[in-house]
Amino acid sequence: MTSNAPIGVIDSGVGGLTVAKEIMKLLPNEKICYIGDNARCPYGPRPLAEVRRYTWQMAEALMKMNIKMLVIACNTATAAALNSLQKKLPIPVIGVIFPGARAAIKSSSTKKIAVLGTSGTVKSGAYEKAIKSLVSASDVIQLACPRFVPLVESDEYEGEFARRMVAETLSAIKSKEFDTAILGCTHYPLLQGFIEQELGSTVTVLSSAQETAKDVTRHLSFADKFADRRKPPVHQFYTSGSTAIFRTIIKKWLAIENPCIHSIQFPKP
């Protein structure tokens, strides 16, 4: 495998593009092969065993593309499959939960942290475990926000309807004390403006995307696997769902005018 082999990024849909964007910023020479499983999104309400199977299907598809590293840019998939993928794949595998926990601990002065996530991520307790592994005295509040992912996947995350939905969802924790909120789903940064507006200026709202991109950089540096190419890479995007919506969000979020988008299908149970 050469240093110019691509980095694989997987997500339940378009949310992982927030992680891909940060990797592109930090590592502009690296080529990304991205799979969004939009047809089976959201993963949050699904049993973890099912999520684990879907995550493995995406990982195996990318391994056939000779990737040099895998980034699980989905919190629910990270909770379900990170350990098994790290044990069995012959390449580095990075999830988004521990980087997100680390970012939250760095940010918080009170160590009172809110986690906004999918039902699956919240039920797994993965964020609370990761945060408390860093600072055991942390106070972690968790809130499942199941309506956020469909909002983003349908490209309806910018209007008044989205603002109202964010306000309704976050009303459950507005009376609680915390100074940092971690966006425990990679779809949620597309709603970050509304979330910040609702939680107020005393709360720092952050995602795991930047910290995850830093982890990617550290792994490539340690292994001396940085890409060495003279021309900008052409990233490849695969979706199991609508290529039209996928294209719209990629163009809007990543500012790639003519993204290379392909359809991908996975075996049915």
N, C-alpha and C positions, 0 to 999 in steps of 0.2 A: 504493500500500500504506500503510495507516494504522499508527500506533504500537501500536494494539490488535490487530494481526494476531498470530497465535500463533507460538510457537517450536516448531519441529519437532524431535523427538528420535527417533532410530532405534537399534535394537539387534537382535541375533540372537534375542532372547527377552526374559526378564524382567530381565536384568542391568542394563540401562540405567535401570531404575527407581531405582537407587542414585544416578545422576546427576540424574535428574528430581527426586528428593527434595531434593537440595542446591540446585537451581535454584529450587524452590518455597520453600525456606527464605529464600534471599537475595532473591528477587524474587516476593513473594506476589501481586502484581498481574498477573503474566504468565500468560497461558493457554498450556498445553502440549498439543500434539497428538503423541501417542506411538505409534510402530509397533514391535511386537515380532514378529519373524518366527519364532515358536515352531515352526511346522510344519517348518522347514528347519534348525532349531538342532540341534547346535552348528555354528558356522562354522569353528571352529579346525582340524578335520581336512580341510576342503575346499580345493581349489586356489584360489590368490588370484584368478585370473581369474573363477572362479565366484562367489566372495565379492563381487568388484567388481560383477558383474552384478546380484546380489541387492541390494546396497547401492543401486545406481542405481534399481532398481525401487521401493524404499521411498522414496527421495528424490523421485522423480517423482510418486509418489502424494501426498506431502506438498506438493509444489509446487502441485498442483491445489487444495489447501486454503489457498493464498495465505499461506504462512508467511513470516515476515520474517527468519528465521535457521534454520540447520540444525545440530544437534548430533549428531555420529556417536558415540553412547554405547556403542561397541563397539570394543575394541582391534584385533581382527582386521580388522574393516571399515575402521577408520581406516588401518591399514597398507596395505590393498588399494586404497582408493578416495578417500582424502582429497584427494590432489593433483588427480585428475581432476575431482572435484566442485568444488573451489575454483576451478579454471580455467574451468569451463563454466557454473556456476550464477550467476545475477545477485544472489545474496544472500550474506551471510557464512556460511562453513561452518567449524565448529570440531570438531576431533577430541579424543581423550582421551589420546593418547600423550605429546605434548609437555608438557601440564599435569602429567601424572603424573611425567615425568622431572624437571620443575622442582621439584615437591614433594619428590621423593626427594633431590635435591641440597641443598635447603634443610634437610632433616631430618638428613642424614648428616654426622657430624663426621670420619669416616675416609674417606669417598667410596668405601667398599666396599658395594655395593648388590646385593641379590638381586631378580630380576624373576621373579614367578610369573605365568605366562601360558598361553594356549592353544598348541597345537602350531603353528598358523599364525602367531601373533604372535611366538613364539620364533624360528621359522624365518626370518621376515622381517628379524630383527635391528633392527627399528625402535626399540625401547627403548634398546638399546645405542648406536645411532647418536645418538638424541636426548640421552641422558645425556652421552655423550662430546662432543657439540657444546657442552654447557654447561661441563663440566670434563673436559678431555682425559685427565687422569691417573686418571680414575675406574676402579675395578675392578668389572666387572659380571658377576655370576653369573646364569645363566638356567635356569629349570626349567619344563618343560611339565607341566601338571597336567590332563590330558585328562578325568579323571573328575569334576572339580569342577562343570562346567557342567550335565551331565545330573542331577547330584545336586540342584542348585538348581532346575532346570526342573521336576523331579518333586515339588518341595515336600518334599524329604526332608533338608533341610540343618540340622536342629536336633537330631537324636537321636544315639544312641550309634554307629549305623552311619556317620554323617557324621564323627564324631570319629575313629573308627578309620581311615576312608579318608584323612582329612587327615594323620593321623600316619604312615600308610604312605607317602603321597606325599612328604611333607617329609623323610622319613628320608634321602633322597638328598643333601640339602644341610646337614643339621644339623651336620656336622663342619667345614663351611667357615666362613670369617671374613667377617662383614658385620654392619653395625649398623642397616641399614634394608632392609626388604622392601617392594617396591611390588607391589600387587595389580594385575597387568597384564591383568585381565579384569574387566569391571564386574559380573559375577556373583559374584566372589569375596568382596566385602564382606559378603555374607550368611553367609559362613563365617569371618568375621574373628576371632570369639571363639576358635574352635578353632585357627586359624592362630597367633594370638598365644600361646595356651596352649602350643602345640607348639614355637614358636621361642624362647620365654622372654622374660624382662623386659628383657634387654639389647638386644633388637631392636625397633625401631619399625616397626610395620606400618601402611602407609597406602595409600589409594586415590587415584585421580585425580579423584574426583567433586567434592570441594570446590574444587580448583584449576580444574577445568573450569567450574564455576558462576561462579567469579570472572572467568574469561575471557569468559563470556557477559555478565556485568555490564559489563565494560570495553568490549566491542563496542557494547552498547546505549547506554552513556554517550557514547561517541565519536560515534555516529551520531544521538544525541538521539532514540532510538526507544523509550524506556521507555513501558510501557502506562499509560494514564490512564483508569481505569475506577472507578466508584463501588461496584460490587458485586464480591465475590470471583469469580474466573474459574471456569468449569466445564471442567475438563480432559477431553480426549477420548483414549481408549485404543483401539488397534486391534491385533488379533492374528490371525495366520494359523493359529493352532493352537487349543488348548482354551481356551474362554472361562472355563470353571469354574476351572481351575487358575490362570489369569491373574487372575481376580477374587479368589481366595483370597490370592494373594501381594500384590496391590495393597492390599487391605484391611489385611493384616497389616503390610506394609512402609511404606505411605504413610498409613495410618490414614484412608483415605477410605471412609466407610461404604457409600455407594452409587455406586461409580465408573461412569462412562459408558463401557461397553466394546462394541466393535463387531467383527465378523468382517471380515477382509480377505483377498482371494485374489490371487495373483500368477500371471502367465502361466507355463505349464510350458515347459521347453526344447523 
